[in-house]
């Protein structure tokens, strides 16, 4: 899911159910043909490790090539702090400012109508939650 914003207000939402590794390059190519981007924002986790990596690498590359800032937000800001799928049985759950893994159904993601309420972080590195094994 990609949102295009003007003055922090959602103009257009693009959804694609294909694998992120296949869909994101195509979606970004189309966006770059139509729009001049001034800022990039992505959900840096928790969530799919591969999805986070692909998003970060793609957007960090655009940030460097076009000299535009890249910001990160918590994925919990895009689903009203509902559980986020971790694997087939577990979800990442935010409770009292701490994240744990629990067997709970996942919430739905959405793009906010306005970016002003988001906690944009300049520290845009991926947040994987669990250390590599």
C-alpha positions in Angstrom: 0.0 0.0 0.0 1.4 3.4 -1.0 -0.1 6.8 -0.3 0.7 10.0 -2.1 0.3 13.1 -0.1 0.2 16.9 -0.8 0.7 19.2 2.2 0.3 16.1 4.4 -3.2 15.3 3.0 -3.8 12.0 1.3 -4.3 12.5 -2.5 -4.1 9.0 -3.8 -3.8 5.4 -2.4 -2.3 2.6 -4.4 -2.8 -1.0 -3.3 -1.3 -4.1 -4.8 -1.7 -7.7 -3.5 1.3 -9.1 -5.3 4.5 -9.9 -3.6 6.2 -6.8 -2.4 9.5 -7.7 -4.1 7.6 -7.8 -7.5 5.0 -5.0 -6.9 7.1 -2.2 -5.3 9.5 -1.6 -8.2 6.6 -1.3 -10.6 4.6 0.9 -8.3 7.5 3.2 -7.6 8.4 3.4 -11.3 4.8 4.6 -12.1 4.9 7.1 -9.3 8.2 8.5 -10.3 6.9 9.0 -13.9 4.0 11.1 -12.6 5.2 12.9 -9.5 8.1 14.8 -8.1 8.6 13.5 -4.5 9.8 15.8 -1.7 9.7 13.3 1.2 9.5 9.6 1.8 7.9 7.9 4.8 7.7 4.2 5.4 6.6 1.8 8.2 9.9 0.5 9.6 8.3 -2.3 11.6 7.4 -4.5 13.2 6.2 -6.8 10.5 7.5 -8.9 7.7 11.3 -8.8 7.8 11.5 -9.2 4.0 8.9 -6.5 3.4 10.7 -4.1 5.7 14.0 -4.8 4.0 12.7 -4.4 0.5 10.8 -1.2 1.5 13.9 0.3 3.3 16.4 -0.5 0.5 14.1 0.8 -2.2 13.2 4.0 -0.4 16.7 4.6 0.9 18.0 4.3 -2.7 15.4 6.9 -3.9 16.3 9.1 -0.9 20.0 9.1 -1.9 19.5 9.3 -5.7 17.0 12.2 -5.5 18.4 13.8 -2.4 15.1 13.7 -0.5 14.6 12.9 3.2 13.4 9.4 4.3 11.4 9.1 7.5 10.1 6.1 9.4 7.0 5.5 11.5 6.0 2.5 13.6 3.7 0.1 11.8 1.4 0.4 14.8 0.6 3.9 13.7 -1.0 2.5 10.6 -3.4 0.1 12.3 -4.5 1.9 15.5 -2.1 -0.2 17.6 -3.8 -3.5 16.7 -1.7 -6.7 16.5 0.5 -7.1 13.5 1.2 -10.5 11.8 4.5 -12.0 12.8 4.0 -15.5 11.4 1.1 -17.9 10.9 0.4 -18.2 14.6 1.8 -15.2 16.3 1.3 -11.4 16.1 3.4 -8.5 17.4 1.3 -6.8 20.1 1.9 -3.3 21.6 0.9 -3.0 25.3 2.0 -0.3 27.6 4.8 0.8 25.2 6.3 -2.7 25.0 6.0 -5.2 22.1 5.5 -8.9 22.7 4.5 -11.9 20.6 1.0 -13.3 21.2 -1.6 -15.5 19.6 -4.0 -12.8 18.5 -5.8 -11.9 15.3 -4.2 -9.1 13.3 -5.6 -5.7 12.7 -6.1 -4.0 9.3 -3.7 -1.4 8.0 -4.8 1.9 6.6 -3.3 5.1 5.2 -4.0 8.1 7.4 -5.9 11.0 5.7 -3.4 13.4 7.2 0.3 12.9 8.0 0.4 15.6 10.7 -0.6 13.2 13.5 2.2 10.7 12.7 5.4 10.4 14.7 7.9 10.8 11.9 11.4 9.6 12.9 14.6 10.7 11.3 16.1 7.4 12.5 14.8 5.4 9.6 16.6 2.1 10.0 14.4 -1.0 10.0 13.0 -2.2 13.3 13.0 -5.9 13.3 12.0 -6.5 16.9 13.6 -9.9 17.2 17.4 -10.5 16.9 18.7 -12.7 14.2 19.0 -16.3 15.3 
